[in-house]
Amino acid sequence: MKVEIWSDVVCPFCYVGKRKFENALGQFGHQADVQVEWKSFQLTPDFVPVPGESIHASLAKKKGVSEAEGRRMGDQMTLIAKEVGLNYDFDKTIPANTFLAHQLIHFAAHQGQQGAMKERLFAAYYLEGQDINTIDNLVKLAAEIGLDADAARQALEAGTYANEVRRDEYEAQQIGVRGVPFFVFDDKYAVSGAQPSEVFAEVLAKVWDEAHPKAQPTMLVDGPACGPDGCD
């Protein structure tokens, strides 16, 4: 089974949705047969970080509200994240443009480490307050999961995977993705948003059962037999 997930590193619900999906996948009886592919989606592709600006001020500016309201929204999101064991620290979060981070995820995918890179970037951004705008820091994060630092730097500086990011975003437009996280199961069913783990579990089971129907044996010989209503 193939599961494609469009998300952005700076989308707080995307990290929460990742955890909820993983909880469901961990209980799925055919987990080993599920291939997860992370797809790029930039919420604000034209975003230019302002040095020293807090995430509260950045969010307030984007939403057209006061900084106090931006902080309140962050506090609410922090409570939601705690429900799945994530300790968001928005006071340390550094606003970022994620184009380079998405390129790094594609680089990692070619090394068989896409999932690990996605998780490391989420943790760096939301839990540790690391700056994911700079190539130097992205290369450091890549090295932390065992990727070749020099190769990662070369790919980011050359924009080797920029077109793959754009391709994902174009595909998102084609299938009508309006927000993330957005999950597509076997090119057949879609789930939008950080749904409860129970929802993901139901979808996994449904898609699996449809792809692996239980065959009913073909009757070769039919003869006298007994049933609930008696014998023939």
Secondary structure, DSSP 8 states (H G I E B T S, - for coil): -EEEEEE-TT-HHHHHHHHHHHHHHHT-TTGGG-EEEEEE--S-TT----TT--HHHHHHHHHTS-HHHHHHHHHHHHHHHHTTT----TTT------HHHHHHHHHHHTTT-HHHHHHHHHHHHHTS----SSHHHHHHHHHHTT--HHHHHHHHHHTTTHHHHHHHHHHHHHTT--SSSEEEETTTEEEESS--HHHHHHHHHHHHHHHS-------------EETTEE-
